[in-house]
Amino acid sequence: MKVLKLLFVYGQMNPSDVAERLKVNYRLALGHLELLEKETVVQHRLSGRIKYFRFANTMKAQATIGLLEEWSKTDF
């Protein structure tokens, strides 16, 4: 959920930025992003050797974005 929330807030991120913000190592962040990509929630684009991940244009991704939008309206 933390990875999804970061992508929701920032639009797109590379694994290094995700790792830094979540205070985890690069491999762990990349593994989570790749799992989300396998599930068609996110997709990546290459800029040179750097992968940038963002939400995919799929029903799963749109449902996830809707959930995050509603979640951001609540005070927890």
C-alpha positions as CSV (number, residue, x, y, z in Angstrom):
1,M,0.0,0.0,0.0
2,K,2.8,2.4,0.7
3,V,4.3,1.9,-2.7
4,L,0.9,2.5,-4.3
5,K,0.3,5.6,-2.2
6,L,3.7,7.0,-3.4
7,L,2.8,6.4,-7.0
8,F,-0.6,8.0,-6.4
9,V,1.0,11.1,-4.9
10,Y,4.0,11.5,-7.3
11,G,2.6,10.0,-10.5
12,Q,5.7,8.0,-11.4
13,M,8.9,7.0,-9.6
14,N,12.0,4.9,-10.0
15,P,12.8,2.1,-7.6
16,S,15.7,4.1,-6.0
17,D,13.3,7.0,-5.1
18,V,10.7,4.5,-3.7
19,A,13.4,2.8,-1.6
20,E,14.7,6.1,-0.3
21,R,11.2,7.4,0.7
22,L,10.2,4.1,2.3
23,K,13.6,3.5,3.9
24,V,14.1,0.1,2.4
25,N,16.7,-1.3,0.1
26,Y,16.6,-1.0,-3.6
27,R,16.0,-4.7,-4.3
28,L,13.0,-4.8,-2.0
29,A,11.4,-1.7,-3.6
30,L,12.1,-3.1,-7.1
31,G,10.6,-6.5,-6.1
32,H,7.3,-4.8,-5.0
33,L,7.1,-2.7,-8.1
34,E,7.7,-5.8,-10.3
35,L,5.0,-7.7,-8.5
36,L,2.6,-4.8,-9.0
37,E,3.6,-4.8,-12.7
38,K,3.0,-8.6,-13.0
39,E,-0.5,-8.0,-11.6
40,T,-1.1,-5.2,-14.2
41,V,-1.5,-2.5,-11.6
42,V,1.6,-0.6,-12.7
43,Q,3.8,-0.4,-15.8
44,H,7.3,0.9,-16.4
45,R,9.0,2.9,-19.1
46,L,12.7,3.1,-19.6
47,S,14.7,6.3,-19.7
48,G,18.1,5.1,-20.6
49,R,18.8,2.4,-18.0
50,I,16.4,3.8,-15.4
51,K,12.9,2.3,-15.0
52,Y,10.1,4.6,-14.1
53,F,6.9,3.1,-12.7
54,R,3.4,4.5,-12.9
55,F,-0.1,3.2,-12.8
56,A,-1.1,1.2,-15.8
57,N,-4.2,1.9,-17.9
58,T,-6.1,-1.2,-16.6
59,M,-9.2,-1.9,-14.7
60,K,-7.2,-3.1,-11.7
61,A,-5.1,0.1,-11.7
62,Q,-8.2,2.3,-12.0
63,A,-9.9,0.5,-9.1
64,T,-6.8,1.0,-7.0
65,I,-6.6,4.7,-7.9
66,G,-10.3,5.0,-6.9
67,L,-9.6,3.3,-3.6
68,L,-6.6,5.6,-2.9
69,E,-8.7,8.7,-3.8
70,E,-11.4,7.7,-1.3
71,W,-8.8,6.8,1.3
72,S,-7.2,10.2,1.0
73,K,-10.5,11.9,1.9
74,T,-10.7,10.2,5.3
75,D,-9.1,11.3,8.5
76,F,-7.3,8.4,10.2
